[in-house]
């Protein structure tokens, strides 16, 4: 199984999550502004749990690769993310993400990589951190605690507009279930953007979670000096929330070389 370094990186960014399948822009007329509406009255409460175990199908696509795989994901809330990527029944990649580091094992090439969020952000010219990745997985609003937010309502959505440093953020929240359905982050300096879409919400262990999610990253490559698009779509096969401790097996063999 041949998967490039870019797949390592973007797979983790998206957490393996709009095959640019039109990532629909909500152009419906926004009719009502709510200057003093608190965010917590618009959004459903975030899911409380200690650990998450899941399995899903992944489709990764960029200018060079089109890869389909199955992924196992485990998460310890606010501290650790673990993934295993398999194709045709064999594990090709295993990764672990902490709050400051990213580790990847390539079992086919017998090599491993160590990176961090600062490097990852520099590669894509976009600010990326652990909390953003975790929000992507869970379908949570990335910057829920932001103090300055503009809230607008239409027939289908609450649109929560925010600004964080040089990033413009648009959060689309379904009026009925109060769950996040789409997030658009745009860097106003570079015009790079990241769009997340969440669909098919359902109850898993009494926790509401999206059955499908997708991410599209549009960015300008510093090396190639051109605009690029990378997309990841996810369809969950199994989701389990638990408060019981789970294992995160990750060990680098002495036979592996560092890239």
N, C-alpha and C positions, 0 to 999 in steps of 0.2 A: 504494500500500500504506500503510494508516494504522496506525501502531503508536504507542501512547502512551509517555510518559516512564517509566511504571511498567514497561512491557515492557522498555525499555532496561535499567533497573536490575535487575529480577528475572531477566531473561535472563542477565545477567552473573553475578548471584549464583549462580544454579543452574548456571551455565554450561550454561544452556540445557537444564538437565536437569530422582509418584506422582500422576498425575492422580488423586489421592486415590482410586485404584482399590483402596482398602481397605488400602494400606500396612500390611500385616498385622502386627499386634502378636503377638509370640511369647510366648504365654501357657503354653507347655509347662512342666511342673514342672521347676524347676532343682534338680538333685539333689546336685551335688558342688561344694564350694568349694575353691579352690586359692589359699591365701594367699601362697605363695612362688613361684608359677609365673611365670617371666619372660615378658613379652609376646612377645618374639622367638621363644619356643618354641611359641607358639600361632599367630602370624601368619606367612604366607609372606613371604619377603623382598620388599621393594619393588622395582619395576621400575627398572633403571638405564638411562638413555638421555640424550641431549643435546636432541633435538628430536622433536616429535610433529606429524604431519599427519593430519587426519581430516575426514570428511564425515558428516553425520547428518541425520535428520529430527527436527524439533522440534515439540512441541505445547505451547503456552503457554495457561494458563487462569486467569482470576481473575473477580471479580464483574462486571467490565465487558467483558472481551475473551476471545475464544476464537480463537487464531491458530495456524495451521500453516505451517511454513516449512522450507526447507533451509538448512543451515549448514555453512560450511567453518571449521574451527578449526585454528590452528597454535599451538604452545607451545614456548617455549625454557625448559627446566626452571629453576625458581626465579627467573625474571626477567621473562618476557614472555608474554602471551596475546593472540592476534589472532583476530578472528572476522569473518566476512562472512555476513550473513543475506539470503536471497533468497526471493522468492515469485513464482510464475508466470514463472520464468526471469529476473527482473530483480533486481539487488541493491538492497535498500532501506536496509540499515544496514551500516556497517562500524565495528568497534570495536577498541580496543587497551587493554590493561590492563598497567600496570607495577606495581612493588611498592608504589607510593604514589598512583598516579593512574589515572583511567578516562577514556577519550576515546571519543566516539561521533559518527559522521557520519551524518546523515539525508540520503540522496541524493535523496529525493523532495521534501523541503521545502527543501533547500539550506541546512541549518543544522547546527551542531555543538555539542556539549556537553562540558564538562570538569568532572570531579568527583573525589572522593577517597573512601577507605574510611571516613574519619571521618564524612563527610556521609551516605554510604550506610548506615552503622551507625545513625546518628541517625534516618534516615528509617524504618527498620524496627525500631528499638529493639532491635537485636541486633548483637553484636560480629562484624564481618566483616573479613577481611583476605586478602591475596594467597595465603598458604599454605593457608587454608581452601578457597579457590576451586580451587587446584591439586589439593588432595586430593580434592575433589568430582569433578573430571574423571577422575583416575587411579584412583579407587576405593581410595585409601589411607586408613588410619586418620588422622583429622585431628590427633590429639594423641598420637601414638605414643610420644613421648619423655616423657610425663607421669610423674612419679616415683611418685605414689600411684594404684594401680589395684587394683580388686577383681575377681578372675576366677572365674566360676562356669561349670560345664559341665553340659549336658544331652545328650540323645541326638543332637541335630542341630547344636547351636551351642555355641561358647564365647561367653559374655557377659562383656565387659570393661567394668566400670563405672569411670568417672572423674569428677573434679570439677575444674573450672578456673575460678577466681574464683567468679562466681555462676552458672556454667553446669554443669548435670548432663549427663553424656555416657554413652550406652549404645552399645557397639559389638558387633554380632552377627557372629561369624566362623564360617564353615562348618567343621564338624569334618573333612570329607574333604579339601577342597582348600586349606583354611586361608586362604581369601580372604574379604575383608570383603563382607557381603551387605546389611547395614543399619546405619545410624547414626542415633541420635536425640539431638539437642541441645536441652535445655530450660533457659530462663532462669528460675531459681527466684524472681526478683523480679517479673518481668512475666508469667510463664507463657507467653511466646512460645516457639515451637518450630520446629525445622527437622529434617525427616526425609529421609534419603537412602537409596535402595534400588538395589542393583546386581544384574543378572541376566545369564544367558547368557555366562559367561566363556569365552573362546576364545583360542587362540594367534595372535598377529600378529607376524610377524618374530621368532618365538621369545619374544615378550613376552606374558604373559597379561593380558587386558584385558576389561572387561565390554562385551558387545554391546548391552546396554540399561541405562539408568539413569534415575532419576526423583527429583524433589525436591518436597517440599511444605513451604511456609512458612506457619505459622499465627501471626498477630500482631495486636495491637490497634492500630488506627489512631489516632494522636494527634489528627489533624484531625477525623475522623468519629466518634471515640469509640465504635468498634464493632469486633468481632472479624472479621478477614478471612482468607481462605485464597487463596494463590497457588500454582499447581502447574506444573511443567515436566517433560515426559517426553522422552526421547531414544532413538532407535534408530539405531545406527551403520551406515553404508553402506560406509565405508572407513576403515581405521586403518593408519597406517604410522609405525613408530619408526625413527629414523635418528640417526647421529652426524655426518652431513654438514650443514653450515650451510644453512639455508633462509631465504627472504626474508619480510619482514613489511611489505608495502606499505601505507603510511598517510601521506596528505598532505592538508592542509586547503587547499582552493582559496580564493583571495581573494574569490571570489563568494559564499562561504558566510558566513552571519551566526552569531554566537554566541548561544545561548539562555541 
